[in-house]
Amino acid sequence: MSEIERTRIAEFSEDEIAMWRERGWIILEAAVPPEQCAQLVGAIFRQLRQDPDNPATWYPREYPQPHGRSDHHDGFLTFDPTPEFAATRALQWQICQNERIYRAHAQLLGEHRLRMGMQVGRAYMKPPYIGGDTLGVEMSGPLELPDDKIFHRRGGDIKLPGGEMALHFDTSLDDIRRGEISGTNLLQGTISLTDTPGDAGGTCLLPGFHHELLEWVRSFPPLDPEADTWANDGSKGGWPGRNANTAWPHAFDAEGMPLPLPQLDRLREERIAAGRVKPDWAGNLNHPDLEAFQHRIRSIPTKCGDLLIWHRECPHGNGYNLTKRPRIAQFVDFSVLGEGQPTEEEIAARTKAWEEAGAPPMSDLNRKIAGLEPWGD
């Protein structure tokens, strides 16, 4: 990238870039206008058939299908590229194509020829945690336990609405060992569609771990390919290739600092006492060596419209939502041209959904980002 091009796309100051290199995360403030965020928030609630002003509707036993949704306990949503979700996805596209978001990624990647990945249909709507009387919000009535339509079971652990997503890497640790995370695909990000203080269940991560990761990974034996399979109970044999869970629940104060150990212990014991986990449960602990880093985990507070970008080599997840409002966010996914790009079929389906929703035409820049036109030199 030329110096002229580098200056043209700059969104972050030199001091901000220095902090990014040290911590492995950075915030582009007010990347998306609040009215655009509000439009998508409204669309998500309508899509889920929920009332933003009625907490009783945030915990349904059933969800509209099909939508590719998974793990409602941590709020993860996927809106499929179908006519039913076209209008919602069009709003997601509009947000992801904001030029400030593009420039931020281009500056961090050191390359202006980018492509938008297929995360555009993914979002978060994590309701407040309702696991017990020690944390969370008061509801009109208790939810019955267990209920397979609302609690997601995996490895004997019943995941609670408003709960956490354990720290993890979105790649195999053996891929990290082989150096398959490169400078072209090292970014992940979310846009906060509402104000998200540190205790609202937003993104949490281990700052600076990208400087330590390779040495840490090499301290383990290589993964046994024969053991790299999921068992029927959701557990994984051998050395897990993906999860990097820590022993204690991910719960934070409004500033993003981990709650004091007694409060985390109380939350952990509450889950065990309620029969929501196996008696021998130890936090679904797959990588005990990460427990030593527990005190360094931080939840990153953000405002409505902020873009949070983090280094893919920093283990990340999200914490308990201990507020009284849902955490709502949109995924963002950019990479350098030629790395992990959408297929022609995926692009065609995505473009069709865009057109069927009656969304505004894309700019020349956004057509290149979407892979509908070549970048050239």
TAKAUR-V685912 format. One line per field, one symbol per residue. phi: phi as a letter, one per 40 degrees, with the letter a starting at -180 (. if undefined). burial: + if it has 9 or more other ideal C-beta (glycine too) atoms within 8 Angstrom, else -. Layout:
# TAKAUR-V685912
phi: ???
burial: ???
This chain:
# TAKAUR-V685912
phi: .cccccccccbbcccccccdcccgaabccfcbccccccccdcccccccfbbcbbdcccbccbbcbcagcafcdbgcbbcccbdcbccccccccdcccdcccccccccccgaccbbccccdcbababcdcbciccagbcbcacccbcaccbbccaggccccdgccbcdabcacccccdcgccbccbcbbabbccadbccccgccbabdgcccbcccccccbcdccdcccbccccgcbcgcdcbcbcbccdcbbcccgcdcdddccccccccccccgcacdccbgfccbdcccccdcccbcccabdgcbbbbccccdaaacccbcbbccbabcbabacdgbfcccccccccccccccccgcccccdccccccgcaccgc
burial: ----++--+--+---++-++--++++++--++---++++++++++-++-+----+-++++------+----++++++++++---++-+++++++++++-++++++++++-+--++++--++++++++++++---+++-+---+-+-+--++++--++++++++++++++-+++++++---+--+++++++++++-+++++++++++++++--+--++-----+---++-----+-+-+++++++++++++++---++++---++++++-+++-+-++---+-+++-+--++-++-++++++++++++++++++++++++++++--++++++++++++-+-++---++-++++++--+----+---++++++------
